Structure formats: C-alpha cells, structure tokens
Amino acid sequence: MVFILGVNFPERNLVAKSLQGFFGVGGLTSARLLSRFHIHPTCKVGELANKQVLDLTAALSDMKIENDLRRQVLDDIKRLKETGTYRGRRHALGLPARGQRTRTQIKTAVKQNRIERRL
C-alpha cells in the first residue's frame, strides 16, 4: 500500500486513476502531474519511487482539493443565494441553474443541481 496525502492506494492501481480519486483532480490535472514528474501514464502505484510519491504529495498539498474545494463551492453557492441572483434562486429551489429544460425531463435536470446535497 502506498500513501499519498494520507490515503491508501493499492499497488496494482494506475497512478492516473488513483490521483483522480481526489475531489478536484480530474483527467487533465492528473495527466499534467504525471508529465511534470516524468511518470508514464500506464505506471502503477506500486512502481513509483519514494521520491516520486513525495513529489506528488507535495504538489497535491499545494493544490486546492478535497475539503478546501468543497467549502469553496458551498461558499460560492451561498454567495449567489445571498445576492439574490437568478442562479442563486434556482439553487435555493433545487432547480437546474444552467439553463436545462424543465418542461419535460425535470427529474434529470434537478439531479444536476444537487451539488449542495451531495457534499
């Protein structure tokens, strides 16, 4: 088992997929981190050298991920609600905030605005 930012990752997992397990790190960000530290995209977590693990941990600790990013998203939604913007009102009502159709397919549209309830 390899620890990256205090999270256990099995040695058989790909490094790129393991990095995407962090909230706020997607495919592009993980690819950039891999290229920055000269790690092959098909490399597994168990094949990483100790220095590479430390470098990845240091880079991830400098980024805004996990709880910091979740808090920022919630603060942004709260700010929109307080200022009374259209998007803020849609968030408060639990309706889609980005122009999705609501006349039909309301169930699908409402699911996309539930970021507040998931976090």
C-alpha positions in Angstrom: 0.0 0.0 0.0 1.2 3.5 -0.9 0.2 6.6 1.0 -0.5 9.8 -1.0 -1.9 12.6 1.2 -2.8 10.1 3.9 -4.9 7.9 1.5 -4.1 4.3 1.0 -3.8 3.2 -2.7 -3.5 -0.4 -3.7 -0.2 -1.1 -5.6 -2.0 -2.5 -8.7 -3.9 0.7 -9.4 -2.8 3.1 -12.1 -1.3 6.3 -10.8 -3.5 8.5 -13.1 -6.7 6.8 -11.8 -5.6 7.0 -8.2 -5.0 10.7 -8.5 -8.4 11.2 -9.9 -9.8 9.7 -6.7 -9.2 13.1 -5.0 -12.1 15.6 -5.3 -11.0 18.3 -7.7 -8.4 16.3 -9.6 -9.7 15.2 -13.0 -8.1 13.6 -16.0 -6.3 16.7 -17.3 -4.9 17.6 -13.9 -3.6 14.1 -13.2 -2.0 14.0 -16.7 -0.3 17.2 -16.0 1.0 16.0 -12.7 2.3 12.8 -14.3 4.1 14.7 -17.1 5.5 17.2 -14.6 7.2 14.4 -12.6 8.1 12.2 -15.6 5.7 9.3 -14.7 4.5 7.1 -17.5 0.7 7.2 -17.9 0.5 3.3 -17.5 2.6 3.3 -14.4 1.1 1.6 -11.4 1.2 2.9 -7.9 3.5 0.1 -6.7 6.1 1.0 -9.3 6.6 4.6 -8.0 9.9 5.5 -6.4 9.7 7.1 -2.9 10.8 10.5 -4.3 8.0 10.4 -6.8 5.5 9.7 -4.1 6.8 12.6 -2.0 6.8 14.9 -5.1 3.2 14.0 -5.9 2.2 14.5 -2.2 3.9 17.9 -2.1 2.2 19.0 -5.4 -1.2 17.9 -4.2 -0.9 19.6 -0.9 -0.3 22.9 -2.7 -3.5 22.5 -4.8 -7.0 23.3 -3.5 -8.6 19.9 -3.4 -11.0 17.8 -1.2 -12.4 19.8 1.7 -11.0 23.2 0.7 -12.6 22.9 -2.7 -15.9 21.6 -1.3 -16.0 24.5 1.1 -15.3 27.0 -1.7 -18.1 25.6 -3.9 -20.5 25.8 -1.0 -19.4 29.4 -0.2 -19.9 30.3 -3.9 -23.4 28.9 -3.9 -24.2 30.6 -0.6 -22.9 34.0 -2.0 -25.2 33.6 -5.1 -28.2 32.9 -2.8 -27.4 35.9 -0.6 -27.1 38.3 -3.5 -30.4 37.1 -4.9 -29.1 36.3 -8.4 -31.1 34.1 -10.8 -28.6 31.2 -10.3 -28.8 31.6 -6.5 -32.6 31.4 -6.6 -32.5 28.3 -8.8 -30.1 26.7 -6.4 -32.3 27.6 -3.4 -35.3 26.0 -5.2 -33.4 22.9 -6.2 -34.0 23.5 -9.9 -31.4 23.4 -12.6 -29.2 26.5 -12.6 -27.5 26.3 -16.0 -30.4 26.5 -18.5 -31.5 22.9 -18.7 -35.0 22.2 -19.9 -37.6 21.8 -17.2 -40.8 21.4 -19.1 -40.0 17.7 -19.6 -37.3 15.6 -18.1 -37.5 17.5 -14.8 -36.0 14.6 -12.8 -32.8 14.6 -14.8 -32.5 18.3 -14.6 -33.0 18.5 -10.9 -30.3 15.8 -10.3 -27.7 18.1 -11.9 -28.3 20.8 -9.4 -27.9 18.7 -6.3 -24.3 19.5 -5.6 -25.2 21.1 -2.4 -26.9 17.9 -1.1 -24.1 15.6 -2.2 -21.3 17.5 -0.3 
